[in-house]
Amino acid sequence: MIVAAEPGEALREWKRHWRTLVACLAGTAASITHIPTFGVLLPSIQREYGWSVSEISAGMLILATVSLIASGFVGAAVDRFGSRRIGLAGLILYHGAFALLATTGPSILNWWLLWLLVGVGFSGTTTTIWAPAVAGRFHASRGLAIAVMLCGTGLSMTVMPLVATLLLEQFGWRGALVGCSAFVAVITIPLIAILLTDRPAGVPGSGEADGATVQPGLAVRDAIFSSTYIRIAISAVAFTIASLALIVHFVPILRGGGMTPHAAAAAAGAIGLAAIAGRLTAGLLLDRVHARFIAIICFGLPAVACALLLTDPGPAAAIAIGMLIGFSSGSELDVVAYSATRYFGLRKISTIYGVLVGLITFAAGVGPFLSGVMFDLFGSYDSLILSVIPLFLLGSLLMGTLPAYPRWGEEGR
């Protein structure tokens, strides 16, 4: 059950905390630069060195493994030091390390070691950093606020495939890596430094990071061993493996069917635009409808996209397929982040949600790696597309079994 907020409270939250929201949106956008650019650059890297797709994609698995190990520690650091300091340090290291991938030599070990460094930086940039800063400031309109913050990923997915394609044509894959890193970092890091604070406006004298006075909620151990947490985690992992397997390799999948680089990049950009629409739609609904009802539909929709992808689509159909995948992937993090705050409270949300983000990030590395392995084994992506359909359906089914929200004092949940 959801208890209505006081009239005008949502509007007051937006007026008071819009700066935090803009900063966290920028941080979210800056944290996934490697995802929308990887598929664009992969064929050029493969041609130069002759590495297999799975060997190249293993870099993202290394990143994901580092993030999984670090996620709980990063969440605890945010609880203690706040989002601003951790996020800025993480972004600087992440984009610097991503640019250093351009220095890789003919040894695949060099490539993997550089991805290890990218993973260390990435661990300090995930939504573990940004979501608690937003959730701690927005209560009446938390669902929509989290959705707007997460639109940063859709923005990156829309813009960066085209940026990477243009830079690749002009400067090669090495120049594209440096250019993409610089493009994102120069825009987002100053914005976050100026707009984000670790003391919410309207909480005078609060010395707690991100305004974490004494919030209601579960202890970390009680949360992560609950059946609700386990269901959310399994659903999120299954969906993420499946969706990232498609998204990261979406351009190669389409180009394998004979599509031109620009048409394939445009279809990949449609994923980002639809992700923004999915986030905002889910965000508006989450403040009114239980998360499980939204998840049943959104977690299952990509199964339809997979069936269409097997028909060897043309450019227009590919854009439509990209929109289906993007809309669903956009809503997923909304549902997971919002559910975490409602089911487990805000007391230790950075750590609790941080573990979830670590699992999701690990899954985001597993998906592209499995895509590469299956392509190397079968010589096409058809087997991959068929294999991810059950994962989407599993996520939809498990999220549909979630219970009612608990009530957390004045939050009314």
N, C-alpha and C positions, 0 to 999 in steps of 0.2 A: 504494500500500500504506500502511496505517496501523499504526503501532507502538503497542502498548498502553502506557498510562501506568502508573506505579507504583501499587500498590493504595492507595487513600485520598488520592491526590494531588488528584483533582477536588474532593473534599469540603474539603480544606485550602484550596484556592483560593477556594471559595465563602465559607468562614468568614473568610478574610483580606481579601477584596476585595468583599464584598457592598455596602459603602457606595458604592464607585465604580460598581457596577452600577446601584444605585438612582438615583444622580445622573445617569448617562448615559441611563437609561430616561426620566427626567423631561426631560432635554434633548432627546431624540429626540421625545417627545410634543409639547414646546413648539415644535418647529421647523417643524411643518406646519399651523399654525392656519389659514392661508389656504385650504388644500385642502378640508377638510370643510365650511367655512363658505361658500365662494364660490358653490356651486350653490344654496344656500338663499337667499342675498341677491340673486343675479343678477336674477331677475324683477322685484323691487322697484326696483332701480337702473334697469333698462330702462324700466319704466313711468314713472319720474320724468323721465328725460332723453330718452327715445326713441332712445338709442344702439342699434346692432345688437348681437347676441350676440357676433359676432366682434370688434367694437370694444371691448367690455367685456373679453372674454377675452384681448385683446392685452396687458392688464396682466400676466397671468401669463407670457406669452411674454417680456416685458421683464425680469421677475424672473429667468426662466430664463437669459436671455442674459447678464445681469450675473453670475449664479452660475457660468456656464460660463467666462467670462473670469477670474473671481476664484479658481476652484477650486484650481488648482495653487499659487497664491500663499498661499491659506489653508492648504493642506496643509503647505507649507514652514514657515509660521508656527507651526503646531501642532508640527511636528518640533523647532522651535527654542524656543518659549515654553511649550508644553504646552496641554492641552485647557481647563483651568479659565479662564484669563484670556481666551482667544479666545472661548470659548463664552459666558461671562457678558456680555462686551461685545456680542457678536452678538445675544444674546437681548434685551437691553435696547433696542438700536437697532431690531431687527426688530419687536418688539411695539409700540414707540412709533410707528414708521412705519406699521404696519398700522392703528393707531387713527387716525392722521392721514388715512387714506383717507376718514374721515367728513367731512373739511373740503372735499372736492372740490366744485367748482362746476359750472356748466353746460357748461364747455369740456372736451371729451374729452382735450385736451392736458394739462390739470390732473390728470386721472385717471392718465394715463400717466406723468407726471413723479413723482407720488407712488409709483407702483409701482416706479419706478427706485430710490427711496429704500428701499422695502421689500426690493428685491433686494439692495442693499448689506448691510442687516442680516441678511437670510436667509443670505447667503454665509458668515457666521460662526456659523451654527447647524446646519449639515447634519451628516450622519453622518460626514463627514470629521473632525469634531471629536471625536465620541464613540466611534466604533469603534476607533481606535488605542488609546485609554485602556483599553478592555476587552481588546482583543487582546494588549496588552503585559502584562496581568496574568493572563490565563487561557490555559493551554496544554492541559492534559488535558481540559478541558471547554469549549474555546473555542467550538465550534459552538452549544452550548446557551446559553452566556453572551451571545454576540452575538444569538441569537434573543430572549432575555429583554430585552436592551437595545432591540431593534427593535420589541418589543411596544408601545413608546411610541406608535408611529404608529397601531397598531390601537386603542389606548386613545383617542387623539384622534379617530380616525375614528368611534368608537362614541359618544362623549359629545358632541362639538362640533356635529354636525347638529341634535341636540335642543336644546342650549344656544342655538344661533343661531336656531332656530325660535321658541323661547320669548321670547328678547330681541327678535326682529323683531316679534312680535305686540304686545309691550308698549311698545317704544321706537322702532320703525321701523328701517330698515337702517343709519342712521348710529349710533344708539344700540347696535345689535347689534355693529357693528364695534368700538366702544370697549369694550363689555361683554365681548366674546369675548377681546380682547387683555388686558384687566385680569384676567379670570378665570384665564387660563392663566399670565400673568406672576407674579401674586401667589402662586400655588402653587409654581411650578417654580423660579423664580430663587433664592429663599432656600434651597430644598432643595439645589440645586447648589452654592451658595456654602458651605454647611455641610459637605456630604458629600464633594465632589470635591477631591482634591489632585493636584498635578502630580509627586508623588513616591510611587511605590507603597509600600504598607506592606510591611515585610519586606525592604526594600532600604536599609539604613542608610547614611547619608552619600552616597547617590546624588545628584549634582547635576544629572542629566540630566532634561529634561522628559519626563514620563510614563515614567520608568524606562528610557529608551532607552539602555542601556549600549552594548555593541557587539553588535548583533543580526545574524544571518545573513540574506542576501537579495540581490536584484538591485539594481543601480543604476537610477535612474529611466528613463534612456534605454533600457537593455536590456529593461526590463519593458514599457514602453508600445509598443515596436516589435516585440514578439514576436507570433507568430501566435495564441498562447493569449489574450493580452490583447485582441487585435483581435476575436477570436470572442466573448469575454465582453462586450466593449463593444458590439458590434453587437447581440447578443442582448438585452442590458439596455436599450439604446435602443429597439429595436423593441417589446419588451414594455411598456416604460414609456409610450411614445407611445400604444399601444393601450389599456392599462389606465387611464391617467389621463384619456384621452378619454372613457371610460365613467364612471369614478368621479366626476369633477368635475361632469359633467352628468347624473349618475344621477337626481337629484331632478327636474330638468326633463324628462328622458326619461319618467319615470313619470307626472309630472303632465300631460304632453302626452297620455298615454293615459287621462286622466280620474281619476287617483288623487288622494286628498285630501292636503293638505300634511303632516299628521301621519303618515299611512300611508307616504308617500314618504320622510319623514325616518326612520321606523322601519326601512324597507328599507335606506336608506343606512347607518343604524347597524349593521345586520347585517354590512355590509362590514367594519366595524372589529372586531366580535367574531370574525368568521371569520379576519381577518388575524392576530389574536392566536393563534388555534388553528393557523393555517398556520405562523406563525413558530416556535412551540414544537415543532410536529411536525417541521418541517425542521431545527430546531436539535438535537433529539434524534437525528435520523437522520444529520446531517452528521458527527457524531463516530464514526459506524459505517459509513456507506455513502458511496460517492463522490458528489460534488456533481452530476456529470452525470446520474446516474440519477434523482435527485430533480428536477432541472431539466426533464428530458424530459416528466415528467408535469405538474408544476406550471405550466410555461410554456405548456403546451398546453390546460389545463383551461378557461380563459376562452373558448376557441373554442366550447365546448359552451354556456357561459352566453350567448354572443351569439345562438346559434341559438334558445335558449329566449326570449331577450328580444324576438325578432321575432314571437313569438306573442301579443303584447299581454297580458302576464300580469296576474293579480289580485294582491292584497296578499300572500297566502301564497306564491305562486310568485315574486313579486318578492323576497321575503326570501330564498328559496332561491337565486335567481340572484345576489343580493348576496353570499351566503355563498360561492358558487363563485368569484366575482371576488375577494372578500376573501381567501379561503384562498390563492389563487395569488399575489396581490400581496403577501401577507404573507411567503410563502416566497422571493420573488424577491430582496429585499435580503439575506436570510440567505445565500442561495446565492452572490450576488455578493461580499459582504463576506468570507465564509469562504473562497471560492475565491481572492480576492486575497491573503489572508494565507498560504495554502498554496502557491500557485504562485509568488509573488514574494517571500516572506519578510517579515521585519519591519524590515529595515535602513532603508528609506525608504518605509514603508507609508503614512504620512500623505499624502505627496505622490502616490504611485502610486494609492492609493485615492481621493485627492482629485480627481484627474483623472477617474476613473470616476464619482464622485459628480457632478462638474460636467456630464458628458455625460448622466447620468441626470436631473439636475435640468433641464437644457435640454430633454430629451425630455418631462419632466413639464409644461413650459410649452407645448411644441409641441402635445401631445395635446389639451388643452382649447381651444387656439386653433383647431386644425383642426376640432374639433367645432363651434365657433361658425361658422366659415366654411361648413361643409357644411350646417348648419341654415339659415343665411341663403340659401344657394343653392337648397336643395331643399325647405325648409319643414317638414322633419321630420328625425328622427335615424336613419331606417332605412338610408340610404346609409352613414352613419358606421359603424353596427353591422356591416354587410357588409364594409366596407373594412378593419376592424381584424382580422378573422379571419386573413388571411394573415400579419399581423405576429406574432400569437401563435404560429403554426405555424413561422415562421422562427426565432424565438427558441428554441423547443423543439428544432428540428433542429440549430442551431449549438451549443447547449450540450451536446447529445448527442455531439458530435465531440471534446470536450476530452480531452487525454491524461491519463496517470497523474500523480499529484502528484510533484514533485521532493522530494528529502530535504534538510532543513536542519539538519544537525548533530543536537543533542540533541532537537530537536522531532520528529525521526523522520518527517518528511514530505518 
